[in-house]
Amino acid sequence: MSDKHLCPCTESCYLQQAMDSIGGKWKLPILCSLTANGASRYNDLLRNVNGISNTMLSKTLKELEESGLVRRAEYLEVPVRVEYEITERAKSLQPILLQLIQWEMEPRETDKH
């Protein structure tokens, strides 16, 4: 059987890794909030990301940190202040995401086969 018919994403590939980093229901809304509002505290994100639960925000922030897209900064004040901000790696996604927005806004051709 020939390998030429296999999808290149059947093996671990860079596209799949990228989609894992930004995919899911909450990652892009969190990144958009941090991009628009700058460094934010946890409760600010909870308010700004419409519909997200406490559990999902915490889980997704950890995943974004592990992917190198969000930085968690802890300030040793009383009380302790924690802020989240996007990294340079996440900032480099902005032109790509803007291209996706432009792509989605283009009129769709209907396939008339």
Backbone as JSON, one array per atom type, in Angstrom:
{
  "sequence": "MSDKHLCPCTESCYLQQAMDSIGGKWKLPILCSLTANGASRYNDLLRNVNGISNTMLSKTLKELEESGLVRRAEYLEVPVRVEYEITERAKSLQPILLQLIQWEMEPRETDKH",
  "N": [[0.84, -1.18, 0.0], [0.56, 2.2, -0.81], [2.17, 5.1, 0.61], [1.46, 7.6, -0.19], [-1.18, 8.42, 0.0], [-1.75, 8.97, 2.57], [-2.71, 11.2, 5.11], [-0.74, 14.02, 5.91], [-0.89, 14.76, 8.53], [-1.31, 12.56, 10.06], [0.78, 11.55, 11.45], [2.68, 12.85, 14.19], [2.83, 16.19, 13.72], [4.02, 19.5, 12.87], [1.91, 21.27, 12.31], [-0.24, 20.07, 13.61], [0.71, 20.22, 16.23], [0.74, 23.01, 16.55], [-2.0, 23.53, 16.36], [-2.86, 22.19, 18.65], [-1.76, 23.86, 20.55], [-3.24, 26.24, 20.32], [-5.83, 25.5, 19.97], [-9.2, 24.5, 20.89], [-11.96, 25.52, 22.96], [-11.5, 27.78, 24.62], [-8.93, 28.93, 24.48], [-8.21, 30.81, 22.4], [-10.08, 32.97, 22.97], [-9.07, 33.76, 25.51], [-6.43, 34.51, 24.86], [-7.05, 36.61, 23.11], [-8.31, 38.4, 24.87], [-6.17, 39.01, 26.6], [-4.46, 40.19, 24.76], [-5.93, 42.43, 23.96], [-6.38, 43.77, 26.41], [-4.02, 43.83, 27.8], [-1.64, 42.9, 30.4], [-3.31, 40.97, 32.82], [-5.24, 40.32, 35.73], [-6.38, 37.31, 37.34], [-9.18, 37.32, 38.06], [-10.04, 39.42, 36.46], [-9.73, 38.31, 33.92], [-11.6, 36.27, 34.18], [-13.95, 37.76, 34.22], [-13.78, 39.01, 31.7], [-13.71, 37.04, 29.72], [-16.25, 35.77, 28.32], [-18.54, 33.52, 29.67], [-16.78, 31.53, 30.54], [-15.8, 29.07, 32.93], [-14.57, 28.97, 36.32], [-12.94, 26.71, 36.76], [-12.28, 25.94, 34.1], [-10.94, 28.23, 33.2], [-8.67, 28.25, 34.85], [-7.49, 25.75, 34.15], [-7.05, 26.14, 31.38], [-5.36, 28.36, 31.33], [-3.08, 27.22, 32.48], [-2.42, 25.37, 30.48], [-1.85, 27.14, 28.36], [0.35, 28.44, 29.44], [2.16, 26.26, 29.53], [2.48, 25.89, 26.81], [3.93, 28.06, 26.18], [2.71, 30.45, 25.54], [1.49, 32.16, 27.3], [2.45, 34.1, 30.06], [2.9, 33.82, 33.5], [2.98, 36.0, 36.12], [4.04, 36.51, 39.34], [3.65, 38.63, 42.02], [5.19, 39.51, 44.92], [3.49, 40.73, 47.09], [1.34, 42.07, 49.63], [-1.98, 41.57, 49.68], [-0.77, 38.7, 47.77], [-0.14, 39.34, 44.37], [-1.13, 38.26, 41.22], [-0.51, 38.18, 37.8], [-1.37, 37.73, 34.36], [0.04, 37.53, 31.14], [0.5, 37.88, 27.58], [3.05, 36.2, 25.73], [6.03, 36.88, 23.76], [6.02, 34.95, 21.82], [3.27, 34.4, 21.57], [2.46, 36.9, 20.67], [3.53, 36.87, 18.14], [1.69, 35.38, 16.79], [-0.37, 37.05, 16.09], [-0.43, 38.35, 13.41], [-1.01, 36.08, 11.87], [-3.49, 35.25, 12.9], [-4.99, 37.49, 12.2], [-4.93, 37.21, 9.44], [-6.47, 34.89, 9.21], [-8.93, 35.91, 10.04], [-9.43, 37.73, 7.96], [-9.56, 35.9, 5.85], [-11.88, 34.47, 6.55], [-13.76, 36.47, 6.26], [-13.93, 36.83, 3.55], [-15.92, 36.53, 0.6], [-17.65, 33.5, 0.04], [-17.15, 31.02, -2.36], [-19.52, 29.16, -4.1], [-19.65, 25.74, -4.46], [-20.31, 24.19, -7.37], [-20.65, 21.49, -8.37]],
  "CA": [[0.0, 0.0, 0.0], [1.36, 3.42, -0.96], [2.04, 6.11, 1.66], [1.11, 8.91, -0.75], [-2.56, 8.77, 0.3], [-1.88, 9.27, 4.0], [-2.71, 12.61, 5.51], [0.52, 14.32, 6.6], [-1.14, 15.0, 9.95], [-1.53, 11.32, 10.81], [1.93, 11.5, 12.36], [2.81, 14.1, 14.93], [3.41, 17.18, 12.81], [4.05, 20.85, 13.42], [0.58, 21.87, 12.22], [-1.04, 19.5, 14.7], [1.23, 20.8, 17.47], [0.25, 24.38, 16.61], [-3.43, 23.5, 16.66], [-2.97, 21.81, 20.05], [-1.4, 25.02, 21.36], [-4.24, 27.32, 20.28], [-7.15, 24.93, 19.75], [-10.1, 24.38, 22.03], [-12.97, 26.58, 23.06], [-11.18, 28.95, 25.44], [-7.57, 29.47, 24.32], [-8.21, 32.05, 21.62], [-10.7, 34.08, 23.71], [-8.15, 34.22, 26.56], [-5.35, 35.23, 24.19], [-7.61, 37.87, 22.6], [-8.51, 39.28, 26.02], [-4.86, 39.48, 27.05], [-3.94, 41.08, 23.71], [-6.7, 43.68, 23.99], [-6.36, 44.44, 27.71], [-2.69, 43.77, 28.43], [-1.52, 42.02, 31.57], [-4.58, 40.93, 33.54], [-5.37, 39.44, 36.87], [-7.25, 36.16, 37.13], [-10.6, 37.71, 38.1], [-10.32, 40.24, 35.27], [-9.94, 37.36, 32.81], [-12.87, 35.58, 34.42], [-15.0, 38.69, 33.79], [-13.64, 39.41, 30.29], [-13.92, 35.9, 28.82], [-17.66, 35.49, 28.55], [-19.02, 32.15, 29.78], [-15.8, 30.57, 31.02], [-15.91, 28.74, 34.35], [-13.35, 29.07, 37.11], [-12.14, 25.52, 36.5], [-11.76, 25.97, 32.73], [-9.96, 29.3, 33.1], [-7.45, 27.78, 35.5], [-6.92, 24.68, 33.32], [-6.61, 26.67, 30.09], [-4.19, 29.2, 31.58], [-1.94, 26.31, 32.67], [-2.06, 24.84, 29.16], [-1.23, 28.22, 27.61], [1.68, 28.61, 30.02], [2.97, 25.13, 29.07], [2.74, 26.1, 25.39], [4.77, 29.24, 26.03], [1.93, 31.55, 24.98], [1.1, 33.04, 28.4], [3.4, 34.17, 31.18], [2.29, 34.1, 34.8], [3.89, 36.78, 36.95], [3.59, 36.58, 40.73], [4.27, 39.75, 42.73], [5.17, 39.23, 46.36], [2.88, 41.84, 47.82], [0.3, 41.59, 50.56], [-1.97, 40.16, 49.3], [0.01, 38.36, 46.58], [-0.79, 39.72, 43.12], [-0.74, 37.43, 40.08], [-0.99, 38.69, 36.52], [-1.09, 36.92, 33.18], [0.25, 38.32, 29.93], [0.94, 37.08, 26.45], [4.49, 36.2, 25.48], [6.41, 37.27, 22.39], [5.57, 33.85, 20.95], [1.85, 34.64, 21.31], [2.35, 38.12, 19.86], [3.85, 36.53, 16.76], [0.49, 34.77, 16.2], [-1.34, 38.07, 15.71], [-0.63, 38.47, 11.96], [-1.63, 34.85, 11.37], [-4.9, 35.3, 13.27], [-5.61, 38.53, 11.37], [-5.13, 36.61, 8.12], [-7.62, 33.99, 9.32], [-10.12, 36.76, 10.07], [-9.64, 38.21, 6.59], [-9.98, 34.74, 5.07], [-13.28, 34.18, 6.89], [-14.6, 37.57, 5.79], [-14.04, 36.77, 2.09], [-17.11, 35.82, 0.11], [-17.44, 32.09, -0.25], [-17.6, 30.53, -3.67], [-20.32, 27.95, -3.94], [-19.17, 24.63, -5.27], [-21.45, 23.77, -8.21], [-20.35, 20.25, -9.09]],
  "C": [[0.89, 1.24, 0.0], [1.1, 4.4, 0.19], [1.55, 7.44, 1.13], [-0.33, 9.33, -0.43], [-2.79, 9.11, 1.78], [-1.88, 10.78, 4.23], [-1.4, 12.91, 6.22], [0.33, 14.54, 8.1], [-1.43, 13.71, 10.72], [-0.38, 11.06, 11.77], [1.94, 12.82, 13.13], [3.51, 15.11, 14.02], [3.3, 18.58, 13.44], [2.69, 21.54, 13.35], [-0.3, 21.37, 13.36], [-0.58, 20.07, 16.05], [0.75, 22.24, 17.64], [-1.23, 24.43, 16.97], [-3.69, 23.08, 18.11], [-2.7, 23.0, 20.96], [-2.5, 26.07, 21.42], [-5.67, 26.81, 20.14], [-7.95, 24.81, 21.03], [-10.97, 25.62, 22.13], [-12.45, 27.86, 23.68], [-9.82, 29.59, 25.18], [-7.55, 30.78, 23.54], [-8.93, 33.2, 22.33], [-9.8, 34.63, 24.83], [-7.01, 35.03, 25.94], [-5.84, 36.58, 23.65], [-7.82, 38.87, 23.73], [-7.19, 39.86, 26.5], [-4.23, 40.43, 26.03], [-4.62, 42.44, 23.8], [-6.49, 44.47, 25.28], [-4.99, 44.48, 28.38], [-2.7, 42.82, 29.61], [-2.78, 42.13, 32.42], [-4.5, 39.98, 34.71], [-6.41, 38.37, 36.56], [-8.73, 36.57, 37.07], [-10.98, 38.62, 36.94], [-10.56, 39.35, 34.06], [-11.27, 36.65, 32.95], [-14.04, 36.46, 33.98], [-14.98, 38.94, 32.28], [-13.89, 38.27, 29.3], [-15.32, 35.36, 29.13], [-17.95, 33.99, 28.57], [-18.02, 31.14, 30.31], [-15.98, 30.32, 32.51], [-14.55, 28.91, 35.02], [-12.4, 27.92, 36.8], [-11.51, 25.57, 35.11], [-10.73, 27.08, 32.55], [-8.63, 28.85, 33.69], [-6.74, 26.73, 34.64], [-6.32, 25.24, 32.03], [-5.4, 27.58, 30.26], [-2.94, 28.34, 31.78], [-1.47, 25.75, 31.33], [-1.36, 25.9, 28.31], [0.17, 28.53, 28.13], [2.62, 27.51, 29.52], [3.35, 25.26, 27.6], [3.63, 27.31, 25.14], [4.05, 30.44, 25.45], [1.51, 32.57, 26.03], [2.16, 32.95, 29.49], [2.62, 34.55, 32.44], [3.33, 34.81, 35.64], [3.28, 36.92, 38.35], [4.38, 37.67, 41.43], [4.09, 39.54, 44.22], [4.76, 40.47, 47.14], [1.91, 41.24, 48.82], [-0.99, 42.3, 50.19], [-1.15, 39.94, 48.02], [-0.81, 38.72, 45.34], [-0.24, 38.85, 42.0], [-1.35, 38.03, 38.82], [-0.56, 37.74, 35.41], [-0.93, 37.85, 32.0], [0.71, 37.42, 28.81], [2.44, 37.23, 26.28], [4.76, 36.7, 24.07], [5.96, 36.2, 21.4], [4.09, 34.02, 20.6], [1.66, 35.88, 20.45], [2.63, 37.82, 18.39], [2.69, 35.84, 16.04], [-0.47, 35.82, 15.62], [-1.5, 38.24, 14.2], [-1.31, 37.25, 11.35], [-3.13, 34.85, 11.67], [-5.64, 36.37, 12.48], [-5.86, 38.02, 9.95], [-6.31, 35.65, 8.13], [-8.93, 34.78, 9.34], [-10.45, 37.25, 8.67], [-10.12, 37.08, 5.69], [-11.45, 34.44, 5.31], [-14.22, 35.25, 6.36], [-14.78, 37.57, 4.26], [-15.31, 36.06, 1.69], [-16.76, 34.4, -0.26], [-17.95, 31.76, -1.65], [-18.42, 29.28, -3.39], [-19.81, 26.91, -4.93], [-20.36, 24.08, -6.06], [-21.12, 22.53, -9.02], [-21.57, 19.42, -9.22]]
}
